[in-house]
Amino acid sequence: MKRKLTTSVWKEAEWFVAQCIEVDVASQGETQELAIANLQEALELHFEAPCATRFPKMQLVEVEIAA
């Protein structure tokens, strides 16, 4: 499934920064094209289904709550 996302690109010092507007993901590169390519990779990883390598340890905690 493909989805089009809006990207904002600007230059900060010697680097170009690419940021996705719809999702809080950003990346950078030495050129505008590289920054966008890096952002595309970061977004693909962001939307990838999680795959746990270890099962989390579940436990209860008790906290004091002021009434």
PLY file of the C-alpha trace (Angstrom):
ply
format ascii 1.0
element vertex 67
property float x
property float y
property float z
element edge 66
property int vertex1
property int vertex2
end_header
0.00 0.00 0.00
1.37 3.40 -0.94
0.43 6.70 0.63
1.42 10.23 -0.34
2.68 12.41 2.52
3.56 16.10 2.57
7.23 16.94 3.09
8.86 20.20 4.10
12.54 20.65 3.22
14.87 23.41 4.38
18.58 24.01 4.82
20.14 24.22 8.28
23.83 25.17 8.16
25.44 22.54 5.89
22.55 20.03 6.01
19.15 19.76 4.38
16.33 18.72 6.72
13.24 16.91 5.42
10.20 16.64 7.68
6.90 14.85 7.15
4.00 17.16 7.99
1.40 14.46 8.75
3.67 12.34 10.98
6.34 13.52 13.40
9.26 12.05 11.43
12.27 13.93 10.05
15.63 13.17 8.49
18.58 15.00 6.98
21.13 14.75 4.20
23.95 16.65 2.51
21.64 17.38 -0.46
17.92 17.98 -0.74
17.51 14.73 -2.67
19.43 12.73 -0.04
17.40 14.29 2.79
14.16 13.24 1.05
15.49 9.74 0.35
16.49 9.40 4.02
13.04 10.63 5.07
11.38 8.05 2.82
13.41 5.29 4.49
12.61 6.65 7.96
8.88 6.76 7.12
8.94 3.18 5.82
10.52 2.09 9.12
8.01 4.19 11.07
5.04 2.46 9.42
6.58 -1.03 9.54
4.70 -3.44 11.78
6.48 -3.96 15.11
8.18 -7.29 15.63
9.17 -8.02 19.22
12.35 -10.01 19.68
11.61 -10.47 23.38
8.30 -10.67 25.12
7.79 -7.76 27.53
7.64 -8.49 31.24
4.26 -7.38 32.57
3.79 -6.36 36.19
1.52 -4.23 38.34
2.65 -1.09 40.15
0.84 0.61 43.01
0.81 4.40 43.19
-0.60 6.87 45.71
-3.19 9.22 44.18
-4.30 12.37 45.99
-8.07 12.64 46.26
0 1
1 2
2 3
3 4
4 5
5 6
6 7
7 8
8 9
9 10
10 11
11 12
12 13
13 14
14 15
15 16
16 17
17 18
18 19
19 20
20 21
21 22
22 23
23 24
24 25
25 26
26 27
27 28
28 29
29 30
30 31
31 32
32 33
33 34
34 35
35 36
36 37
37 38
38 39
39 40
40 41
41 42
42 43
43 44
44 45
45 46
46 47
47 48
48 49
49 50
50 51
51 52
52 53
53 54
54 55
55 56
56 57
57 58
58 59
59 60
60 61
61 62
62 63
63 64
64 65
65 66
